Amino acid sequence: MIVLKNDKLRLGKRILSFVVLIVCIAQVVLGQTGETNDSGDRPRSERSQTFYVEAFGPGLASANYDFRFVKNNPAGWGGRVGVGYFAVDGFSYFSIPLQVNYLLGGKNGNYFEVGGGTTYSSGRFAWEDNDETGHAVSGSLAFGYRKQPIDGGFNFRAGISPMFGSGYFIPYWPYLSLGYTF
């Protein structure tokens, strides 16, 4: 589907505004309590939150915010929202990956991650006599390893993220991310 550049920019701004709104609402609903205990330390009742950069995966090259739905335990259900951009030699790719994930295990902060979601993407593909601009929505899955310390710190993720959409399926698309859990 061909989209005019101004329409694409307008659509991208609307989607980015929507994602920012969802993240802000999630922070309010799922955010930290701000309470302290008798020693003045924050109690471990906050939901684990992680910021990471990811290579490949559903966003190709993206910055992501991941949060858990349940307090006191990084294992279980969570979600992620990201924004990605990549450009080289007439090719540009903008993406917004959204996923729900589940972390299994948790011994010493080691988890098996499984998830699924959708990615909005738009791009420009130019080569020889061809110059196309378009956008798409695709599905993604995630199966991999996650190192996420219970008390926060360095976060590492690696695995495969099968991608699928209208007329294609990429079963062995990898992902690798580095970040910080707080």
Backbone hydrogen bonds, N-H to C=O, Kabsch-Sander energy under -0.5 kcal/mol:
donor,donor_aa,acceptor,acceptor_aa,energy
3,V,133,T,-1.3
8,K,4,L,-2.7
9,L,5,K,-2.4
10,R,6,N,-2.4
11,L,7,D,-2.7
12,G,8,K,-2.8
13,K,9,L,-2.3
14,R,10,R,-2.0
15,I,11,L,-2.5
16,L,12,G,-2.6
17,S,13,K,-2.4
18,F,14,R,-2.2
19,V,15,I,-2.5
20,V,16,L,-2.5
21,L,17,S,-2.2
22,I,18,F,-2.4
23,V,19,V,-2.5
24,C,20,V,-2.4
25,I,21,L,-2.5
26,A,22,I,-2.6
27,Q,23,V,-2.2
28,V,24,C,-1.9
29,V,25,I,-3.0
30,L,26,A,-3.2
31,G,27,Q,-1.1
37,N,41,D,-2.5
40,G,37,N,-1.9
45,S,43,P,-2.1
46,E,43,P,-0.5
50,T,66,D,-3.0
51,F,180,Y,-2.2
52,Y,64,N,-2.1
53,V,178,L,-2.5
54,E,62,S,-3.0
55,A,176,L,-3.1
56,F,60,L,-3.2
57,G,174,P,-2.8
59,G,56,F,-0.6
60,L,56,F,-0.7
60,L,57,G,-1.2
61,A,59,G,-2.6
62,S,54,E,-2.2
63,A,83,V,-2.5
64,N,52,Y,-3.1
65,Y,81,V,-2.8
66,D,50,T,-3.1
67,F,79,G,-2.4
68,R,48,S,-1.8
69,F,77,W,-2.6
70,V,77,W,-0.6
72,N,46,E,-1.1
73,N,70,V,-0.6
76,G,103,L,-2.3
78,G,101,N,-2.4
79,G,67,F,-2.5
80,R,99,Q,-2.4
81,V,65,Y,-2.0
82,G,97,P,-1.9
83,V,63,A,-2.2
84,G,95,S,-2.8
85,Y,61,A,-1.7
86,F,93,Y,-2.1
88,V,91,F,-2.7
91,F,88,V,-1.9
92,S,124,R,-2.1
93,Y,86,F,-2.8
94,F,122,S,-3.2
95,S,84,G,-2.4
96,I,120,Y,-2.5
98,L,118,T,-2.9
99,Q,80,R,-2.0
100,V,116,G,-2.5
101,N,78,G,-2.4
102,Y,114,V,-3.0
103,L,76,G,-2.1
104,L,102,Y,-0.5
104,L,112,F,-2.8
106,G,110,N,-1.9
109,G,106,G,-1.9
110,N,107,K,-1.5
111,Y,146,R,-2.8
112,F,104,L,-2.3
113,E,111,Y,-0.5
113,E,144,G,-3.3
114,V,102,Y,-2.0
115,G,142,A,-1.9
116,G,100,V,-2.3
117,G,140,S,-2.5
118,T,98,L,-2.1
119,T,138,S,-2.5
120,Y,96,I,-1.8
121,S,136,A,-2.8
122,S,94,F,-2.4
123,G,134,G,-2.6
124,R,92,S,-1.8
125,F,132,E,-3.0
126,A,90,G,-1.2
126,A,124,R,-0.6
127,W,130,N,-2.4
130,N,127,W,-3.1
132,E,125,F,-2.5
134,G,123,G,-2.1
136,A,121,S,-2.9
138,S,119,T,-2.4
139,G,164,F,-3.2
140,S,117,G,-2.1
141,L,162,P,-1.8
142,A,115,G,-2.1
143,F,160,I,-2.4
144,G,113,E,-2.3
145,Y,158,A,-2.8
146,R,111,Y,-2.4
147,K,156,F,-3.1
148,Q,109,G,-2.9
148,Q,146,R,-0.7
152,G,149,P,-1.3
153,G,181,T,-2.5
155,N,179,G,-2.7
156,F,147,K,-2.0
157,R,177,S,-2.0
158,A,145,Y,-2.1
159,G,175,Y,-1.9
160,I,143,F,-2.4
161,S,173,W,-4.6
163,M,170,I,-2.2
164,F,139,G,-2.2
165,G,168,Y,-2.1
167,G,165,G,-1.0
168,Y,165,G,-1.3
170,I,163,M,-3.4
173,W,170,I,-0.7
175,Y,159,G,-2.2
176,L,55,A,-1.6
177,S,157,R,-2.7
178,L,53,V,-1.8
179,G,155,N,-2.4
180,Y,51,F,-2.6
181,T,153,G,-3.4
182,F,49,Q,-3.0
